[in-house]
């Protein structure tokens, strides 16, 4: 392997930038029209349903490292949220909220006639999974939450407000300003570097940068949203009896560690795991450890229930 190819692979993993492998590309996604938009999705395997919800820079193909091990035991559905590749839905960023994705997920579950679903989410997808469970607890069997940006939860904690303000002033606000100026590349550079806490974007190969840019509309919708990180009720979280696994990357940025710690404190039926050597994108950055943790959680939960 030459140095250029090796650098591309390592950079993509380190950032958690999510791209399709040859196997993923061989599976042509189906399309479902719900809530006035098209959602691209694939289904594989059989058994109890597991829905995989990608992060802001991801799409339906992001979960390729999970498909083969998960489909041995489960019916797995992975889909692209409304502004992610290859969807081409009209964008209304200011009106967008993660609650929009919650309604899309509810419609997808109804259309596929799913019940007692296991939701596995990463980043923004984890927020959608958690918010959906709060609104539709009877529809959810269990939750796996890999660093949901439930940032409002930490603002009243000792160190949380400072971490929140730092994230907003160094990542969200500058990225939003660049999107407003139609400088999409600079906006994505700001966002990617902020999530990695290093200057990663400039060192990306053209291929890796293209993979980041193809889901820029999703990040734009988040950054320009009037409500990018909705408030979740602490009281409702404390009543959520759904078995939940909270996943933290060992090397993730401070705000995500604080949020995960608060969730572990608030949720009554929770277990936690730290994925060694991974940052915010642990499902890809250390997929073997992530898969092992999630499948073990499902196994123990099945025995307990």
N, C-alpha and C positions, 0 to 999 in steps of 0.2 A: 504494500500500500504506500503511495507516495505521500509526501508531507501535506500537500494541499487537500487531498481527500481526507486524511486523518484529522486535519484541523477542522474541516467542515463538520465531520461527525462529532468531534468533541465539543465544538461550539454549540451545535444544535442541541446536544444532550444537556449541556450545562445551562442553557437558557430555558430548556423545556419547550422549545419551539416545536410545534407538533405538525408532522408531515406524514403523508401516506407512504407506506412501503409498497413494493410491487404487489404483494398479496392483497393489500387493501385496495389498490387501484383496480385489481382484477374483479372486485365485487362492485357492480354498478348499483348505486343507491336508488331506492325507490323514492317517490315523492308523495307527500301527503299535504292536502290543502286544508288548513285549519285557521280560524280567526283571521281570514283574509290574507294569509301568507302561505308560502310553500316551505315545507320542512323536508330536507333530504335525510334518509335514514337507511340503515341496513339491519337485518335480523339474522341471527345465526344461532344454532344449537336448539336444545329443547329442555323442558322442565320449567321450574319456577322462573318468573321473569326478573331480569336484572336490566335496569336502564342506566346507561353511562352518559354523564353530562360533562361536556368538555369545558375548559376554561376560555377566557376571552380571546386568546390567540389561537385557539384550536378549532376543530370541526369534527365531523363524524368519524374521520379517519384517525383522529388523535389516539384512539384507544387500541391501536393495532397490537401492542404488546400484551394486552389483556384478553384479546378475543380468543386465542387458541386455548389457554388454560381455563378461562371462564366458561366457554361453550361446552367443555366436557361435562359440565354439571347443570348448566342453566340455559334458558332461552335469553339471549343477550340482544338488546336493542341499543344501538348507538346512533344519535342523530345530530344534525347541525342546527344550532339555535338560529333564530330568524335572520340574523345579519352575518352569518358565517358561511364560508365556502361549502358547497357551490350554490347556495341560495342566492337569489337575485331579487329580494323583496325591497319595495320602496322604503327608504329610511326616513324616520321622523325622530331624530335623536333627542330633542328636548322632551318629547312626550314619552320617550322610552324609560322604562324602569325594569329592574329584575322581576317585578311583579308581572310584567308583560310576559316574560319567559315562563313564569309559573302558570299563567293561563294557557300558554301554548303546550306546556307539559301535560296539563290536565286534559286538554283536548286530544293530544296524542294518545294518552292512556285510555280515554273513552273510545277513540276510534279503533284502537287495537284490542279493545275489550279485555284489558289487563286488570288483575286484582292482586292485592297483597304483594306489591312490587318492592324490590330491593333497589334503592337508589344509590349510585356511586357517583360522586361529583368531585371535580377539581376546580379550585378557585371560584370564578363566577358561577360555574355549574354546580359547585357545592352549595353556594348561597341559594340557588334556585331549588335544589333538593331540600334544603332545610326549610326554606319558606313554604314550599309545597307541603311538607310534612306538617307544619304548623296549621296550615289551612285545611288539609285533607288527611288528618292522622289515620283515619280508618282505611285509607287506600295504601298505606305504606307498611311493609313488613319490617324493614330495617334500613339504616342509613350509614353510608361511609362518606365522611366529609373531609376532604383534603384541602385545608386552608381556605375556608369560605371567607370572603371579605365582609364579614359582619362587623365592620369597623365601629359602628355606633356603640356597640356593647362595651368598648373599653374606655370610652371618653370620660366616664365618671370614676375610673380607677386611678391608682396613684401615678402610674407612668403612661397611661393610655392616651390622655389628651395631647401630650407632647409628641408621642409617636404618630398620632392621627394628623396633627397639624403639619408635622414634618413630611408625611406622605403626601398630603394634599398640596403643600407648597412646592415640593421638589418633583412630584410626578404628575398628579392629576391636573392641577391648574396650568402648568407649562404645556402639557400635552394638549389640553383643551384649547389653549390659545393658538397653538400651531395648527390644530385642525380648523379653527375658525379662519385662519389665514391661508387655508388650503395647502399648507406645507405638511402633507401627510407623512412623508419620510421622516421629517424632523420630529413630528409627533410620535411616531412609532419608535424612533431612536430614544426619545425621552422616556417613553413607557417601558420599553425593553430594558434599558439601563437601570431604571428605577426598580423594576422587579428583581433584577439580578444583583443590584447594589454594586455594579462594576460597569466599566465602559465596554460592554460587549458588542454593541451594535456595529461599530466601525470595523471590527475584525471579522465580521461574518462574510462567508463566501457569497457570491451572487445567488447561488441556489438557496442557501439558508435565509438570506434576506428576502427572497421572493416568497418563501414559505411564511415568513412573518407578515409580509405586506398583503398577502391574499386574504387575511382576515382583519385588515385594518378597519373595515366598516364596523365590525363588532366593537373594537376598542373606541372608535369615534363615537358610537352610540352611547357607550358607557361614560366617556369623558364629558360629553356634551349633555348628558342627562340632567334634568333638574333634580333627580333623586337617585344618584348612582348607588348609594349604600343605604337602603331603607332601614328604619328603626325596627328591630324585632323585639317583641315584648319579653322582658325577663320573666314575668309571671307565667306566660304561656310556655316559654322554654323550660321552666321549672316543672311544668305539668306534662311535658312530652315524654311519655313512657316508652317510646319506640327505641329498641336497641340501636345504639349509635357508636360507631368507631370514628374517632377524631385522629386524623393523620397529619403529622408535621414533618417537613423536611429538616434534617439536621442543620443545614446551612441556609435556611430561608431567612428573609429579612425580619426585623424586630416586630413590626406591626402584626405579622401573621402569627408569630409565636404568642404574642399577647392575646390575640383573638382566640386562638385555639385553647390557651390556658383558661380563658373566661368561659368558653363553651364547656370545657371539662368540669368546671366548677358548677355551672348552672344546670346542665342536663342531668336528670336523675338516673338514667340507665346508660351510662357511657363508659367506654374504655378508650385508651389512647395508645398510640404507637408513634415512635420517631423513626424515620427512614434514614439510615446512615448514608452519608456522602451525597445527599440530595438537597436541592433547594426547593423552590416553590413548585417545580414541575416533577414531583417525585414519581408519579405513575410512569414516566418515561426515563427519568434520570437514574432511577434504580428500580426498574420494573420488576425484577425478580423478588426483591424484598417487599415491594408494594403488593404484588400479587399474592405472595405467601401470607402477608398479614391480613389481607382482605378475605382470602379463601378460608383461613383459619377462623376469622371472625364469623363468617357464614356457617362454618362447621359447628362451632361452639353454640352459636345461636340456634341452629337446628336441633341440637341435643337438648338445649334448655327449653325449647318450645315444642 
